[in-house]
Amino acid sequence: PSSGQGRPRSMSDPNLSVGIDNHGLLHVNGPEGWVGAYSPNSRQLRIHRFLEKRNHRVWVKKVKYDVRKNLADSRLRVKGRFVKKDEMLMRELMS
């Protein structure tokens, strides 16, 4: 793949020098101005795509099935977990 495209680059690209240091870490060196294995244009495209995806994340929880929600709300819970009535009685007797 050519540089400047949003696609991952191959580690066998002749523009890159790949090596392992004394600590076993992989180092990727490219031409001047490159960050790791990415040209400035390619990196800019990747960052732009990341920011677009981040802006479209949905943080509000949406209930798909009201029936399931109502059933879950009516069940017994201990510390947020569902329990059976038998388990609830055993917990009360133990404490």
Buried (B, 14 or more C-beta within 10 A) or exposed (E): EEBBEBEEBEEEBEEBEEEEEEEEEEEBEBEEEBEEBBBEEBBEBBEEEEEEEEEEEEEEEEEEEEEEEEEEEEEEEEEEEEBEEEEEEEEEEEE
